[in-house]
Amino acid sequence: MIMRIEHIDAIARKTKRDVIYVEFHDRPKDVQRDMATMAIQDALDWEHLPARRKIIEWLDASGIGWRPCAEPANLSCMQAYRGQLYIDLQFDKSSPAFQLLEVVFETHDGHPRIPGVWFLYYSQEQSMANAFHDAPGFWEHWAETF
């Protein structure tokens, strides 16, 4: 089934706020990306990841909105969707809902609690670097010339 998935930076611009999302990986968070690692990641079977399924079930049961998202847009390459999830909560460390997310996804020292699941933050300020992507027809023209 074809599905339109927005880049996380586009979501930050549309919501006009900092955003949070999760990514799924086969490698530790501190390992640098290289072309071989990215090729392996592109092959990640995200639809059948038990951790992803449990996270979606937990978000649904907790009444926390979510939807698929893509990593920040990058004009120099196209990445396959790897199961990323935008979490529709304000990034607010004083919010009980956000604090609950932190407890679920991170240890007290900020390391991933669930192996292979990265809890990430993307600022609205960062997203503005790609604001020109929002121009009508931008992505269609980009695809024609890629």
C-alpha positions, -999 to +999 in steps of 0.1 A: +000+000+000+013+034-009+015+059+019+027+095+020+051+099+048+063+134+059+098+142+068+102+151+105+115+186+097+083+193+076+062+182+106+082+206+128+075+234+104+038+226+101+032+222+139+054+253+145+072+236+174+100+213+183+091+176+177+100+142+190+102+109+172+117+074+174+139+056+150+147+019+148+183+006+143+204-025+144+234-006+158+242+013+189+234+050+189+271+060+191+282+041+160+289+064+130+270+059+098+288+048+067+275+036+034+275-001+044+256+006+076+231+027+057+225-001+032+219-025+061+195+000+077+176+004+045+169-034+046+156-033+082+123-052+084+105-025+103+070-039+098+079-069+119+100-053+147+086-065+180+098-033+197+080-011+172+048-030+176+049-028+214+057+010+212+027+015+189+004-005+212+017+014+242+012+048+225-023+038+215-032+025+250-017+057+265-038+080+242-006+095+227-009+104+190+017+092+165+022+087+128+049+075+105+075+100+096+107+101+077+141+114+088+150+150+081+149+157+044+182+155+026+185+166-010+216+145-017+200+111-012+167+092-008+163+069+021+138+041+024+113+043+052+126+024+083+096+026+106+102+060+122+073+073+143+065+110+150+051+113+186+025+140+188+035+155+222+050+188+230+087+187+238+083+199+274+104+184+301+080+197+328+050+179+312+040+146+329+032+130+295+067+139+282+083+127+314+065+094+310+080+091+274+114+098+288+111+070+314+098+046+287+125+054+261+156+064+281+176+055+311+182+082+338+215+091+320+199+095+286+208+061+270+182+041+250+162+019+273+150-003+245+178-018+224+177-005+188+151+023+196+163+059+196+142+086+212+150+118+192+143+155+193+143+178+163+139+216+168+117+239+149+147+261+145+167+232+128+137+225+105+137+261+091+169+253+072+147+232+049+118+257+047+124+262+010+112+225+005+077+238+013+074+258-020+047+245-043+061+219-067+095+217-050+096+179-045+081+172-079+108+193-096+135+178-074+124+142-084+125+151-121+161+163-118+174+138-093 
